[in-house]
């Protein structure tokens, strides 16, 4: 549960582009709730038990965090969130389509049939009647996915059907980000002090009123060992105009509190 000190911290919220959705500028990434194989973190970790996950979610909510990022490729993350998350109405949930992780390896399917089945499965796993945001989980071939598959078109159809409130793409290339922006509501991209190639996409998104979510702000954990550590890393990203939220994956309550405190300090001064 959140401590008394946590009650003094409230992570500010920002608009998710033009969607009408407000998200905490710090989002909770949940890959570590369901998967510890094939990940790029510098240190090995054990998956938390149900009590630890529940406490982490309670703490996040107490810190003002309302944005949760998950995916089918994150092992048992969706199922555990569906089982352990309290008060669905308090959360903005982002999930993904396209990537599956089975038997220690990823594979990808961007077909219309798989996209629809994946969203319907996420709804069942998360025990909800809608997803606030669904992103295409790119395999790196962004343009190929956008131009030669039915994935994005299918997500837009599901949005029209009311299963999804907003759609987007987790991109890996500048060209892909530029191509996807006019077609969707939000992008998730990599941006940190040592990886700035997609900064131009952030600027373009801002000019178009589209949302930007940042992944790997800590460079998959490596930035914490660099001068300035997490504070400088978060300040770098959150100070960039056009960024709606930074997704940080952690299962450490102390790290979560520290990140929330830094985020609040950057935004509120």
Secondary structure in CASP SS format (residue, H / E / C, confidence):
PFRMAT SS
TARGET T0000
AUTHOR 0000-0000-0000
METHOD secondary structure of the structure
MODEL  1
X C 1.00
X C 1.00
X C 1.00
X C 1.00
X C 1.00
X H 1.00
X H 1.00
X H 1.00
X C 1.00
X C 1.00
X C 1.00
X C 1.00
X E 1.00
X E 1.00
X E 1.00
X C 1.00
X C 1.00
X C 1.00
X C 1.00
X C 1.00
X C 1.00
X E 1.00
X E 1.00
X E 1.00
X C 1.00
X E 1.00
X E 1.00
X E 1.00
X E 1.00
X C 1.00
X H 1.00
X H 1.00
X H 1.00
X H 1.00
X C 1.00
X C 1.00
X C 1.00
X C 1.00
X C 1.00
X C 1.00
X C 1.00
X C 1.00
X C 1.00
X C 1.00
X C 1.00
X C 1.00
X C 1.00
X C 1.00
X C 1.00
X H 1.00
X H 1.00
X H 1.00
X H 1.00
X H 1.00
X H 1.00
X H 1.00
X H 1.00
X H 1.00
X H 1.00
X H 1.00
X H 1.00
X H 1.00
X C 1.00
X C 1.00
X C 1.00
X C 1.00
X E 1.00
X E 1.00
X E 1.00
X C 1.00
X C 1.00
X C 1.00
X C 1.00
X C 1.00
X C 1.00
X C 1.00
X H 1.00
X H 1.00
X H 1.00
X H 1.00
X H 1.00
X H 1.00
X H 1.00
X H 1.00
X C 1.00
X C 1.00
X C 1.00
X H 1.00
X H 1.00
X H 1.00
X C 1.00
X E 1.00
X E 1.00
X E 1.00
X E 1.00
X E 1.00
X E 1.00
X C 1.00
X E 1.00
X E 1.00
X E 1.00
X E 1.00
X C 1.00
X C 1.00
X E 1.00
X E 1.00
X E 1.00
X E 1.00
X C 1.00
X C 1.00
X C 1.00
X H 1.00
X H 1.00
X H 1.00
X H 1.00
X H 1.00
X H 1.00
X H 1.00
X H 1.00
X H 1.00
X H 1.00
X H 1.00
X H 1.00
X H 1.00
X H 1.00
X H 1.00
X C 1.00
X C 1.00
X C 1.00
X C 1.00
X E 1.00
X E 1.00
X E 1.00
X E 1.00
X E 1.00
X E 1.00
X E 1.00
X C 1.00
X C 1.00
X C 1.00
X C 1.00
X H 1.00
X H 1.00
X H 1.00
X H 1.00
X H 1.00
X H 1.00
X H 1.00
X C 1.00
X C 1.00
X H 1.00
X H 1.00
X H 1.00
X H 1.00
X H 1.00
X H 1.00
X H 1.00
X H 1.00
X H 1.00
X H 1.00
X C 1.00
X C 1.00
X C 1.00
X E 1.00
X E 1.00
X E 1.00
X E 1.00
X E 1.00
X E 1.00
X E 1.00
X C 1.00
X C 1.00
X C 1.00
X H 1.00
X H 1.00
X H 1.00
X H 1.00
X H 1.00
X H 1.00
X H 1.00
X H 1.00
X C 1.00
X C 1.00
X C 1.00
X C 1.00
X E 1.00
X E 1.00
X E 1.00
X E 1.00
X E 1.00
X C 1.00
X E 1.00
X C 1.00
X C 1.00
X E 1.00
X C 1.00
X C 1.00
X C 1.00
X H 1.00
X H 1.00
X H 1.00
X H 1.00
X H 1.00
X H 1.00
X H 1.00
X H 1.00
X H 1.00
X H 1.00
X C 1.00
X C 1.00
X E 1.00
X E 1.00
X E 1.00
X E 1.00
X E 1.00
X C 1.00
X C 1.00
X C 1.00
X C 1.00
X C 1.00
X C 1.00
X H 1.00
X H 1.00
X H 1.00
X H 1.00
X C 1.00
X C 1.00
X C 1.00
X H 1.00
X H 1.00
X H 1.00
X H 1.00
X H 1.00
X H 1.00
X H 1.00
X H 1.00
X H 1.00
X H 1.00
X C 1.00
X C 1.00
X C 1.00
X C 1.00
X E 1.00
X E 1.00
X E 1.00
X E 1.00
X E 1.00
X E 1.00
X E 1.00
X C 1.00
X C 1.00
X C 1.00
X H 1.00
X H 1.00
X H 1.00
X H 1.00
X H 1.00
X H 1.00
X H 1.00
X H 1.00
X H 1.00
X H 1.00
X H 1.00
X H 1.00
X H 1.00
X H 1.00
X H 1.00
X H 1.00
X C 1.00
END
